[in-house]
């Protein structure tokens, strides 16, 4: 839900979300899955309008949409060697698979000593992001944190 401040600033929450996760110029990998078909594309992290329109278009056609939280150095990069930077650590809680209530999970997360900076309803659960003080290229450390 948008706050009055966000409405006055003229930025939709999705725009603010991508601008926050990707403050430096780089590339974002988008993946679209439908049945057994996978499509991938890479866009500039600062082309938020194109990122949102691509995901909206695919979603309307029944595709599931995903993005890489770590930016990519170049278009077409899909390996760890292609990672550029990351600005958060994250978890994906599949509440539907676990038989959990999203509201209960969010309440519990907000009670943590370090609650998530951003919580997103993913459709089948919640994605939680803890923003870093500044983007990092220490992917080993981020991976250790993400794995718990």
Residue frames as qw, qx, qy, qz and C-alpha x, y, z in Angstrom:
[[0.000, 0.889, 0.458, 0.000, 0.00, 0.00, 0.00],
 [0.415, 0.481, -0.022, 0.772, 1.36, 3.41, -0.94],
 [0.305, -0.566, -0.416, 0.644, 1.93, 6.03, 1.71],
 [0.198, 0.941, 0.239, -0.134, 0.91, 9.66, 1.10],
 [0.258, -0.755, 0.407, 0.444, 4.59, 10.57, 0.88],
 [0.455, -0.044, 0.771, 0.443, 5.15, 8.01, -1.90],
 [0.367, 0.715, 0.586, 0.098, 2.08, 9.27, -3.77],
 [0.018, 0.962, -0.008, -0.274, 3.36, 12.84, -3.57],
 [0.340, -0.555, 0.603, 0.462, 6.78, 11.74, -4.79],
 [0.669, 0.511, -0.206, -0.498, 5.01, 10.15, -7.75],
 [0.236, 0.399, -0.883, -0.077, 6.82, 6.82, -7.41],
 [0.878, -0.170, -0.244, -0.374, 4.92, 3.59, -7.34],
 [0.710, -0.545, 0.437, -0.085, 6.10, 1.04, -4.75],
 [0.929, 0.188, 0.236, 0.214, 7.40, -1.27, -7.51],
 [0.462, 0.784, -0.136, 0.391, 9.56, 1.53, -8.95],
 [0.313, -0.804, 0.396, -0.313, 10.91, 2.39, -5.52],
 [0.916, -0.248, 0.316, -0.009, 11.58, -1.31, -4.86],
 [0.855, 0.357, 0.112, 0.359, 13.76, -1.78, -7.96],
 [0.229, 0.843, -0.204, 0.443, 15.52, 1.56, -7.51],
 [0.553, -0.705, 0.374, -0.238, 16.37, 0.56, -3.94],
 [0.929, -0.131, 0.329, 0.112, 17.64, -2.92, -4.81],
 [0.740, 0.294, 0.273, 0.540, 19.64, -1.68, -7.80],
 [0.117, -0.919, -0.072, 0.369, 21.16, 1.74, -6.98],
 [0.241, -0.555, 0.547, 0.579, 24.15, 1.33, -9.33],
 [0.659, 0.523, -0.251, -0.479, 23.95, 1.02, -13.10],
 [0.265, -0.258, 0.924, 0.102, 24.20, -2.59, -14.17],
 [0.501, -0.002, -0.634, -0.590, 21.87, -5.26, -15.59],
 [0.593, -0.097, 0.593, -0.536, 18.99, -7.24, -14.15],
 [0.148, 0.045, -0.930, -0.333, 18.12, -10.74, -15.27],
 [0.655, 0.053, 0.230, -0.718, 14.41, -11.48, -15.72],
 [0.017, 0.053, -0.983, -0.176, 13.15, -15.05, -16.03],
 [0.653, 0.074, 0.027, -0.754, 9.73, -16.06, -17.22],
 [0.075, -0.092, 0.993, 0.007, 8.43, -19.61, -16.69],
 [0.712, 0.138, 0.068, -0.685, 5.31, -21.24, -18.12],
 [0.989, 0.081, -0.013, -0.125, 4.86, -25.00, -17.99],
 [0.860, -0.199, 0.191, 0.429, 8.30, -26.28, -19.10],
 [0.506, 0.663, 0.123, 0.537, 9.25, -23.20, -21.13],
 [0.467, -0.664, -0.110, 0.574, 11.78, -20.68, -19.80],
 [0.427, 0.756, 0.129, 0.478, 12.49, -17.29, -21.31],
 [0.553, -0.541, -0.135, 0.619, 15.20, -14.92, -20.09],
 [0.345, 0.799, 0.121, 0.477, 16.05, -11.32, -20.77],
 [0.542, -0.347, -0.227, 0.731, 18.47, -8.76, -19.35],
 [0.104, 0.885, 0.258, 0.374, 17.70, -5.08, -18.99],
 [0.256, 0.427, -0.356, 0.791, 19.54, -2.11, -17.53],
 [0.316, -0.406, -0.721, 0.465, 18.84, -1.78, -13.82],
 [0.013, 0.352, 0.186, -0.917, 17.83, 1.83, -14.46],
 [0.325, -0.071, -0.564, -0.756, 15.17, 0.92, -17.03],
 [0.227, 0.113, 0.808, -0.532, 12.59, 0.30, -14.33],
 [0.595, 0.358, 0.070, -0.716, 9.69, 1.13, -16.66],
 [0.599, 0.351, -0.640, -0.330, 10.82, -1.58, -19.10],
 [0.096, 0.131, -0.940, 0.301, 11.38, -4.05, -16.25],
 [0.378, 0.218, 0.615, -0.657, 7.85, -3.48, -14.96],
 [0.648, 0.402, -0.136, -0.633, 6.19, -3.51, -18.39],
 [0.426, 0.316, -0.832, -0.164, 7.99, -6.76, -19.33],
 [0.015, 0.023, 0.924, -0.381, 6.88, -8.52, -16.17],
 [0.479, 0.317, 0.366, -0.732, 3.34, -7.17, -16.52],
 [0.596, 0.399, -0.428, -0.550, 3.08, -8.33, -20.15],
 [0.360, 0.189, -0.913, -0.008, 4.34, -11.84, -19.37],
 [0.165, 0.086, 0.789, -0.586, 2.20, -12.10, -16.24],
 [0.577, 0.312, 0.098, -0.749, -0.96, -11.22, -18.21],
 [0.667, 0.339, -0.556, -0.364, -0.17, -14.15, -20.52],
 [0.938, -0.280, -0.070, -0.192, 0.07, -16.61, -17.61],
 [0.682, 0.361, -0.466, 0.433, 3.85, -16.66, -17.14],
 [0.655, -0.696, -0.147, 0.254, 5.50, -16.70, -13.70],
 [0.364, 0.823, -0.172, 0.401, 8.03, -13.87, -13.43],
 [0.777, -0.513, -0.064, 0.360, 11.31, -13.88, -11.51],
 [0.309, 0.886, -0.237, 0.251, 14.33, -11.62, -11.23],
 [0.764, 0.023, -0.389, 0.515, 17.89, -12.05, -10.01],
 [0.402, -0.890, -0.166, 0.135, 18.51, -10.09, -6.81],
 [0.513, -0.489, 0.316, 0.631, 22.19, -9.72, -7.70],
 [0.448, 0.799, -0.096, -0.389, 22.82, -7.48, -10.68],
 [0.875, 0.175, 0.317, 0.321, 24.68, -8.78, -13.73],
 [0.354, -0.500, 0.302, 0.730, 27.80, -7.28, -15.32],
 [0.117, 0.235, -0.588, -0.765, 26.44, -7.73, -18.81],
 [0.777, 0.192, 0.020, -0.600, 23.42, -8.78, -20.79],
 [0.824, 0.262, -0.481, -0.145, 23.32, -12.54, -21.21],
 [0.170, 0.413, -0.783, 0.433, 25.25, -13.24, -18.02],
 [0.794, -0.346, -0.206, -0.456, 23.76, -16.11, -16.06],
 [0.806, -0.057, -0.493, 0.323, 26.63, -17.57, -14.01],
 [0.558, -0.738, -0.185, 0.331, 28.17, -16.55, -10.69],
 [0.548, -0.115, 0.204, 0.803, 31.09, -15.05, -12.63],
 [0.116, 0.527, 0.437, 0.719, 28.59, -12.64, -14.26],
 [0.352, -0.802, -0.462, 0.142, 27.35, -11.17, -10.96],
 [0.279, 0.648, -0.067, 0.705, 28.09, -7.48, -10.51],
 [0.015, -0.233, 0.553, -0.800, 26.79, -6.44, -7.07],
 [0.409, -0.524, -0.735, -0.129, 24.04, -7.10, -4.56],
 [0.086, -0.455, 0.199, -0.864, 22.35, -4.63, -2.23],
 [0.694, -0.343, 0.216, -0.595, 20.46, -7.02, 0.08],
 [0.011, 0.097, -0.993, 0.066, 20.32, -10.45, 1.61],
 [0.616, -0.021, -0.150, -0.773, 17.01, -12.25, 1.23],
 [0.256, 0.028, 0.954, -0.153, 14.76, -15.19, 1.97],
 [0.496, -0.062, -0.501, -0.707, 11.78, -16.68, 0.17],
 [0.317, 0.012, 0.814, -0.486, 9.08, -18.09, 2.45],
 [0.358, -0.104, -0.724, -0.581, 6.69, -20.35, 0.53],
 [0.400, -0.082, 0.545, -0.733, 3.73, -20.03, 2.88],
 [0.801, 0.147, -0.173, -0.554, 1.41, -22.00, 0.58],
 [0.683, 0.251, -0.685, 0.034, 3.73, -25.05, 0.50],
 [0.218, 0.155, -0.761, 0.591, 4.29, -24.87, 4.25],
 [0.363, -0.593, -0.702, -0.155, 0.61, -24.34, 5.08],
 [0.329, -0.355, -0.369, 0.794, 1.34, -21.03, 6.83],
 [0.120, 0.909, 0.397, -0.051, -0.61, -17.80, 6.93],
 [0.480, 0.522, 0.005, 0.705, 1.18, -14.90, 5.21],
 [0.271, -0.825, 0.001, -0.495, -0.08, -12.52, 7.89],
 [0.828, -0.555, 0.053, 0.058, 1.31, -14.71, 10.69],
 [0.813, 0.112, 0.058, 0.569, 4.68, -15.04, 8.94],
 [0.237, 0.680, 0.021, 0.694, 4.91, -11.27, 8.40],
 [0.523, -0.796, 0.008, -0.305, 3.96, -10.57, 12.04],
 [0.889, -0.365, 0.074, 0.266, 6.70, -12.93, 13.24],
 [0.668, 0.342, 0.069, 0.657, 9.28, -11.44, 10.88],
 [0.003, 0.791, 0.021, 0.611, 8.49, -7.93, 12.08],
 [0.688, -0.712, 0.047, -0.128, 9.10, -9.06, 15.67],
 [0.873, 0.093, -0.125, 0.462, 12.68, -10.17, 14.86],
 [0.471, -0.638, 0.003, 0.609, 15.58, -8.23, 16.33],
 [0.067, -0.380, 0.445, 0.808, 16.50, -7.26, 12.74],
 [0.608, 0.515, 0.542, -0.267, 13.23, -7.24, 10.80],
 [0.565, 0.320, 0.512, 0.562, 13.35, -7.19, 6.99],
 [0.057, -0.327, 0.084, 0.940, 13.75, -3.83, 5.28],
 [0.502, 0.201, -0.343, -0.768, 11.28, -4.88, 2.57],
 [0.420, 0.115, 0.886, -0.158, 8.58, -7.57, 2.54],
 [0.395, 0.245, -0.444, -0.766, 6.89, -8.46, -0.75],
 [0.764, 0.158, 0.515, -0.355, 3.86, -10.69, -1.29],
 [0.059, -0.363, 0.786, 0.498, 5.12, -13.12, -3.95],
 [0.659, 0.062, -0.423, -0.618, 1.74, -14.70, -4.63],
 [0.855, -0.140, -0.497, -0.059, 2.59, -18.02, -3.00],
 [0.709, -0.399, -0.321, 0.484, 4.41, -16.59, 0.00],
 [0.090, -0.991, 0.026, 0.091, 6.62, -13.66, 0.93],
 [0.712, 0.355, -0.159, 0.585, 10.03, -12.47, -0.16],
 [0.442, -0.878, -0.073, 0.169, 12.00, -10.65, 2.52],
 [0.612, 0.542, -0.127, 0.562, 14.97, -8.37, 1.89],
 [0.527, -0.748, -0.079, 0.396, 17.45, -6.92, 4.36],
 [0.445, 0.863, -0.069, 0.230, 19.15, -3.95, 2.71],
 [0.759, -0.119, -0.137, 0.625, 22.89, -3.59, 3.13],
 [0.217, -0.767, -0.067, 0.600, 24.52, -0.28, 4.10],
 [0.274, 0.683, -0.404, -0.544, 26.00, -0.24, 0.62],
 [0.917, 0.323, -0.135, -0.191, 26.08, -2.68, -2.29],
 [0.509, -0.564, 0.639, 0.118, 28.68, -5.43, -2.08],
 [0.662, 0.477, -0.518, -0.256, 30.55, -7.72, -4.45],
 [0.115, -0.344, 0.892, -0.269, 31.30, -10.25, -1.68],
 [0.726, -0.023, -0.382, -0.572, 28.95, -12.89, -3.06],
 [0.535, 0.022, -0.816, 0.216, 30.39, -15.68, -0.90],
 [0.005, -0.044, -0.611, 0.791, 29.41, -13.81, 2.27],
 [0.536, 0.057, -0.032, -0.842, 25.95, -13.01, 0.91],
 [0.702, 0.036, -0.644, -0.304, 25.44, -16.64, -0.04],
 [0.343, -0.006, -0.814, 0.468, 26.49, -17.78, 3.46],
 [0.234, 0.082, 0.410, -0.878, 24.00, -15.38, 5.03],
 [0.629, 0.089, -0.279, -0.720, 21.21, -16.39, 2.63],
 [0.652, 0.024, -0.753, -0.088, 21.76, -20.07, 3.41],
 [0.662, -0.659, 0.000, -0.357, 21.52, -19.32, 7.14]]
